[in-house]
């Protein structure tokens, strides 16, 4: 059983972290629970797909 800590994954760039997840079986998270690496890699892939910054500014309209 190969396990990697979530703290180790956070130090790596995203692409390297995904490659590391392919080589392990479980991820040890903050609460000391073992999460299957396939499930964790799916979460990691989906978390970067949402834009965090606004692409346009809203105009303030006065009455």
ChimeraX commands (.cxc) that place a marker at each C-alpha (Angstrom):
marker #1 position 0.00,0.00,0.00 radius 0.5
marker #1 position 1.61,3.25,-1.18 radius 0.5
marker #1 position 0.51,6.43,0.61 radius 0.5
marker #1 position 1.37,10.11,0.06 radius 0.5
marker #1 position 0.58,13.00,2.37 radius 0.5
marker #1 position -1.53,15.89,1.16 radius 0.5
marker #1 position 1.16,18.24,2.46 radius 0.5
marker #1 position 3.67,16.70,0.04 radius 0.5
marker #1 position 1.26,17.15,-2.85 radius 0.5
marker #1 position 0.66,20.81,-2.01 radius 0.5
marker #1 position 4.38,21.56,-2.36 radius 0.5
marker #1 position 4.44,20.17,-5.91 radius 0.5
marker #1 position 3.22,21.87,-9.09 radius 0.5
marker #1 position -0.17,20.63,-10.26 radius 0.5
marker #1 position 1.14,18.46,-13.13 radius 0.5
marker #1 position 3.75,16.81,-10.88 radius 0.5
marker #1 position 1.13,16.19,-8.21 radius 0.5
marker #1 position -1.14,14.42,-10.71 radius 0.5
marker #1 position 1.77,12.24,-11.86 radius 0.5
marker #1 position 2.58,11.40,-8.25 radius 0.5
marker #1 position -1.05,10.41,-7.62 radius 0.5
marker #1 position -0.84,7.85,-10.42 radius 0.5
marker #1 position 1.97,6.04,-8.57 radius 0.5
marker #1 position 0.28,5.82,-5.14 radius 0.5
marker #1 position -2.79,4.04,-3.82 radius 0.5
marker #1 position -4.02,6.44,-1.13 radius 0.5
marker #1 position -3.72,10.07,-0.03 radius 0.5
marker #1 position -3.49,10.94,3.67 radius 0.5
marker #1 position -5.46,14.16,4.24 radius 0.5
marker #1 position -5.48,16.69,7.11 radius 0.5
marker #1 position -7.84,14.63,9.25 radius 0.5
marker #1 position -5.67,11.48,8.90 radius 0.5
marker #1 position -8.15,9.74,6.63 radius 0.5
marker #1 position -7.08,7.69,3.67 radius 0.5
marker #1 position -8.65,8.84,0.41 radius 0.5
marker #1 position -8.26,6.66,-2.70 radius 0.5
marker #1 position -5.85,8.33,-5.12 radius 0.5
marker #1 position -8.24,8.02,-8.10 radius 0.5
marker #1 position -10.89,10.02,-6.25 radius 0.5
marker #1 position -8.38,12.61,-5.07 radius 0.5
marker #1 position -6.92,13.08,-8.56 radius 0.5
marker #1 position -10.43,13.71,-9.93 radius 0.5
marker #1 position -10.95,16.41,-7.28 radius 0.5
marker #1 position -7.57,17.97,-8.06 radius 0.5
marker #1 position -8.25,18.04,-11.80 radius 0.5
marker #1 position -11.67,19.66,-11.39 radius 0.5
marker #1 position -10.58,22.25,-8.84 radius 0.5
marker #1 position -8.39,24.15,-11.30 radius 0.5
marker #1 position -11.01,24.48,-14.02 radius 0.5
marker #1 position -13.00,27.33,-12.43 radius 0.5
marker #1 position -11.86,30.90,-12.99 radius 0.5
marker #1 position -11.11,32.57,-9.69 radius 0.5
marker #1 position -10.73,36.10,-11.05 radius 0.5
marker #1 position -13.36,38.21,-12.75 radius 0.5
marker #1 position -12.70,38.75,-16.44 radius 0.5
marker #1 position -14.66,42.01,-16.54 radius 0.5
marker #1 position -15.53,44.79,-14.16 radius 0.5
marker #1 position -19.05,45.74,-13.24 radius 0.5
marker #1 position -20.18,49.29,-13.90 radius 0.5
marker #1 position -21.77,51.26,-11.09 radius 0.5
marker #1 position -24.99,52.91,-12.27 radius 0.5
marker #1 position -26.29,55.86,-10.31 radius 0.5
marker #1 position -29.98,56.72,-10.19 radius 0.5
marker link #1:1,2 radius 0.2
marker link #1:2,3 radius 0.2
marker link #1:3,4 radius 0.2
marker link #1:4,5 radius 0.2
marker link #1:5,6 radius 0.2
marker link #1:6,7 radius 0.2
marker link #1:7,8 radius 0.2
marker link #1:8,9 radius 0.2
marker link #1:9,10 radius 0.2
marker link #1:10,11 radius 0.2
marker link #1:11,12 radius 0.2
marker link #1:12,13 radius 0.2
marker link #1:13,14 radius 0.2
marker link #1:14,15 radius 0.2
marker link #1:15,16 radius 0.2
marker link #1:16,17 radius 0.2
marker link #1:17,18 radius 0.2
marker link #1:18,19 radius 0.2
marker link #1:19,20 radius 0.2
marker link #1:20,21 radius 0.2
marker link #1:21,22 radius 0.2
marker link #1:22,23 radius 0.2
marker link #1:23,24 radius 0.2
marker link #1:24,25 radius 0.2
marker link #1:25,26 radius 0.2
marker link #1:26,27 radius 0.2
marker link #1:27,28 radius 0.2
marker link #1:28,29 radius 0.2
marker link #1:29,30 radius 0.2
marker link #1:30,31 radius 0.2
marker link #1:31,32 radius 0.2
marker link #1:32,33 radius 0.2
marker link #1:33,34 radius 0.2
marker link #1:34,35 radius 0.2
marker link #1:35,36 radius 0.2
marker link #1:36,37 radius 0.2
marker link #1:37,38 radius 0.2
marker link #1:38,39 radius 0.2
marker link #1:39,40 radius 0.2
marker link #1:40,41 radius 0.2
marker link #1:41,42 radius 0.2
marker link #1:42,43 radius 0.2
marker link #1:43,44 radius 0.2
marker link #1:44,45 radius 0.2
marker link #1:45,46 radius 0.2
marker link #1:46,47 radius 0.2
marker link #1:47,48 radius 0.2
marker link #1:48,49 radius 0.2
marker link #1:49,50 radius 0.2
marker link #1:50,51 radius 0.2
marker link #1:51,52 radius 0.2
marker link #1:52,53 radius 0.2
marker link #1:53,54 radius 0.2
marker link #1:54,55 radius 0.2
marker link #1:55,56 radius 0.2
marker link #1:56,57 radius 0.2
marker link #1:57,58 radius 0.2
marker link #1:58,59 radius 0.2
marker link #1:59,60 radius 0.2
marker link #1:60,61 radius 0.2
marker link #1:61,62 radius 0.2
marker link #1:62,63 radius 0.2
view
